[in-house]
């Protein structure tokens, strides 16, 4: 492979289950931390994201998710695509800890307020 070529392997980070590559949303969360995972999902959740390598490209991603997280992703998945989970449950809990109202959480997640309420109750029971 020539220098600068992009590796076409996709890594998927589903919230609940492992994919073909043995990666999960839990592993991604452990790799970059909750705050960065929330920002990653806010900006790129639900899409395939190309992880750049190089200082300049990583700096652009760092503006969105934090420089340390961008560098970690770049080191772990250089010039690869990752599928970013939506992390709805993680984000709902994160926003609730920030004392956001159910309606504000619902708007951020793009779901109904009643769905947020049910989700948080279900998570509380776990």
N, C-alpha and C positions, 0 to 999 in steps of 0.2 A: 504494500500500500504506500503510495507516495505521501510525502509530508503535506499536511493540510487537507487530506481527504477526510470526508465525514464518515464515521462509522454509522451504519444504518440500523443498528440494533435498537429496539425500543425497550425501555424499562417502564413497567406499569406499576403504580403505587396505589392499588385499590385499598380503600379504608378497611375492609373486613377480611378479604381473602388474598392469599398469595397468588401470583400469576406464574407463568411459565418460567420466569427467571428467578423465582424464589424471593422476590422483593414485595414489600407491602407498605401501606401507608404508615404503619407503625414503625417500620425500619427507616423510612424517610424522616418521620418525626424525630426519631432518636438521632438521626444524622445531623439535622439542622436546628432542632429545638422547636418548641411550640410557637413562640412569637414569629419566627421566620416561616414556619409551616403555614400559619394563618395568613401571613402576607403573601406567601407563594400562592395559596388557594384564592385569595382575594384578586390577585392579578392574573393568574394563569390556570385556575381550577377548571377541570374538565377538558383541557386541551393537551395536545402533544407539544412539549416545549423543547426546543433545541437548546442544549446547554453549551454555551460557547467556551472556548479556552482563550487564554491570553488576557493580559491585564486590562486592556481597553474595553474589550467585550464584556468581561466580568464586571467591570465598574458600572456599565449600563444596567446589568441585571441587579447589581448591588444597590442601585438607587431604589429599586422596587422591593427587594426582599432583605436587604442588609448585606454589607460587603462580606462579612465572615461566612454567611450562608451561601452567597454566590461563589465564593472561592472554594468552599467545601464541595458544592455540587460540581463545579468545574474540575476539581481534583478527582472526584469519584466517578464522574460521567463525562469526561472530556469529549466534545464534539459528538455527542449522542443525543438522542431524543428520549425524554421521559414523559410519561403520561401522568399529569398532575391530578390528584384526587380533589374533590370538592371540599372534603373535610367539614361537612355541614355540622356534625355533632361536635367536633372539636371547636369549630368556630362559635357555635351557639354557647358552649360552656365558657369559652374565652370571653365572649362579649358579655355574658351574664356576670362573670367575675368582675368585669369593668362596670357593672351596675347599669348596663343599657336596658331599656324597657323591652318588653316582648315585641312591641310594634317596630322598634328600631332594629332589633335582631332579625325580625321577619323580612324587613326591607333589605337588609344587608345580605341575607341568604336567598332572597327571591322566593320565599314561601309564605304561606298564610300564617297569621299570628297564632291561630289555633294549633297549627302543626308544630310551631316552636314550643308552645306550651306542652303539648303531648310528648314531644321529643325530650324536653328537659325533665318532665316527670318520669319518663321511662328510664332516662339516664340516672336519675336520682335513685331509682329502685335497684340498679345494677350493683 
